[in-house]
Amino acid sequence: MDKKNMVFIARSLDGYISDRNGGLDWLNVIPNPEHEDAGYGKFIKQMDALIMGRRTFETVCGFDGDWPYPNPVFVLSKTLMAIPEEFKDKAELVKGSLGEILDQIHQNGYHRLYIDGGATIQSFLREDLIDDLIITTIPVLLGGGAPLFSELPKELEFEHVGTEVFLNELVQSHYKRKN
Ligand SMILES: NC(=O)c1ccc[n+]([C@@H]2O[C@H](COP(=O)([O-])OP(=O)(O)OC[C@H]3O[C@@H](n4cnc5c(N)ncnc54)[C@H](OP(=O)(O)O)[C@@H]3O)[C@@H](O)[C@H]2O)c1
């Protein structure tokens, strides 16, 4: 079975994925009356499961409305001891090294994994565990916040698969890890 770890994320022009207060309002600065989803719906349908960091999980838990994911969600945290009661049927806490966590998730039949959260993506990249990066750049400079990328122990080369522009403002580029 083809195993893949994929990132699908929006970042500001200066490389942040949330603002200084952890906010995401800037994701909606471009008027989007027809609710263009920039390929998200198609992407999430192709994923078997999500692995997300504790902070992203907490953000999602605070969203109004229904739980947004149709797929199983695995939450990475060293500090969280249990998933809050009301989300127990939505998400599962996983602990251990990334290798151990991935083995366990693969053994459960989930192979195409959506990796979400800045620190989480960075920890996967440090171990060269990301196959695809789909990054949508929003034309706003936040000036600070949670960064998408950080330092790595070595260079990682990716190849450009394609770029699409949505609403004439959102630039989405797909990169694949070079073998
Ligand atoms: N723009 C977008 O499309 C987008 C997408 C996703 C998230 N966001 C936003 O980005 C912000 C969150 O990003 P973030 O970088 O702060 O954090 P994150 O990756 O969501 O969460 C970080 C936490 O995850 C846990 N973690 C990460 N890697 C781990 C590992 N290898 N092993 C064990 N635990 C690990 C740790 O939790 P403990 O401290 O509990 O150990 C760490 O503090 C939120 O504001 C969220 O709303 C934006």
The ligand as a MOL file (V3000), in Angstrom:
LIG
                    3D

  0  0  0     0  0            999 V3000
M  V30 BEGIN CTAB
M  V30 COUNTS 48 52 0 0 0
M  V30 BEGIN ATOM
M  V30 1 N -3.2400 28.2140 8.3480 0
M  V30 2 C -3.6420 26.9760 8.4290 0
M  V30 3 O -4.0560 26.3780 7.4020 0
M  V30 4 C -3.5390 26.2560 9.7460 0
M  V30 5 C -3.5880 24.8510 9.7670 0
M  V30 6 C -3.4370 24.2090 10.9850 0
M  V30 7 C -3.2480 24.9400 12.1400 0
M  V30 8 N -3.2320 26.2970 12.0880 0 CHG=1
M  V30 9 C -3.0080 27.0920 13.3130 0
M  V30 10 O -1.6620 26.9490 13.7090 0
M  V30 11 C -1.5750 27.0030 15.1420 0
M  V30 12 C -0.9770 25.6970 15.6850 0
M  V30 13 O 0.2710 25.4620 15.1620 0
M  V30 14 P 1.4690 25.1710 16.1480 0
M  V30 15 O 2.6860 25.2100 15.3310 0
M  V30 16 O 1.3960 26.0610 17.3050 0 CHG=-1
M  V30 17 O 1.1710 23.7580 16.6930 0
M  V30 18 P 0.6160 22.2730 16.3920 0
M  V30 19 O 1.5500 21.4840 15.5570 0
M  V30 20 O -0.8140 22.2950 16.0520 0
M  V30 21 O 0.6900 21.7700 17.8990 0
M  V30 22 C 1.9080 21.7500 18.5800 0
M  V30 23 C 1.8350 20.7540 19.7020 0
M  V30 24 O 1.6540 19.4450 19.1640 0
M  V30 25 C 2.3740 18.5160 19.9350 0
M  V30 26 N 3.4030 17.9240 19.0760 0
M  V30 27 C 3.8570 18.3400 17.8800 0
M  V30 28 N 4.7700 17.5000 17.3670 0
M  V30 29 C 4.8850 16.5150 18.2610 0
M  V30 30 C 5.6670 15.3430 18.3250 0
M  V30 31 N 6.5110 15.0080 17.3460 0
M  V30 32 N 5.5260 14.5570 19.4030 0
M  V30 33 C 4.6660 14.8890 20.3890 0
M  V30 34 N 3.8970 15.9820 20.3970 0
M  V30 35 C 4.0240 16.7920 19.3310 0
M  V30 36 C 2.9560 19.2890 21.1060 0
M  V30 37 O 1.9310 19.2800 22.1130 0
M  V30 38 P 2.2610 19.2980 23.6840 0
M  V30 39 O 2.7860 20.6740 23.9600 0
M  V30 40 O 0.9300 19.0330 24.2990 0
M  V30 41 O 3.2610 18.2020 23.9100 0
M  V30 42 C 3.1130 20.6800 20.5330 0
M  V30 43 O 3.1280 21.6960 21.5070 0
M  V30 44 C -2.9740 27.0900 15.6650 0
M  V30 45 O -3.2300 28.4500 15.9520 0
M  V30 46 C -3.8180 26.6170 14.4950 0
M  V30 47 O -5.0940 27.1830 14.4930 0
M  V30 48 C -3.3640 26.9500 10.9120 0
M  V30 END ATOM
M  V30 BEGIN BOND
M  V30 1 1 1 2
M  V30 2 2 2 3
M  V30 3 1 2 4
M  V30 4 1 4 5
M  V30 5 2 4 48
M  V30 6 2 5 6
M  V30 7 1 6 7
M  V30 8 2 7 8
M  V30 9 1 8 9
M  V30 10 1 8 48
M  V30 11 1 9 10
M  V30 12 1 9 46
M  V30 13 1 10 11
M  V30 14 1 11 12
M  V30 15 1 11 44
M  V30 16 1 12 13
M  V30 17 1 13 14
M  V30 18 2 14 15
M  V30 19 1 14 16
M  V30 20 1 14 17
M  V30 21 1 17 18
M  V30 22 2 18 19
M  V30 23 1 18 20
M  V30 24 1 18 21
M  V30 25 1 21 22
M  V30 26 1 22 23
M  V30 27 1 23 24
M  V30 28 1 23 42
M  V30 29 1 24 25
M  V30 30 1 25 26
M  V30 31 1 25 36
M  V30 32 1 26 27
M  V30 33 1 26 35
M  V30 34 2 27 28
M  V30 35 1 28 29
M  V30 36 1 29 30
M  V30 37 2 29 35
M  V30 38 1 30 31
M  V30 39 2 30 32
M  V30 40 1 32 33
M  V30 41 2 33 34
M  V30 42 1 34 35
M  V30 43 1 36 37
M  V30 44 1 36 42
M  V30 45 1 37 38
M  V30 46 2 38 39
M  V30 47 1 38 40
M  V30 48 1 38 41
M  V30 49 1 42 43
M  V30 50 1 44 45
M  V30 51 1 44 46
M  V30 52 1 46 47
M  V30 END BOND
M  V30 END CTAB
M  END
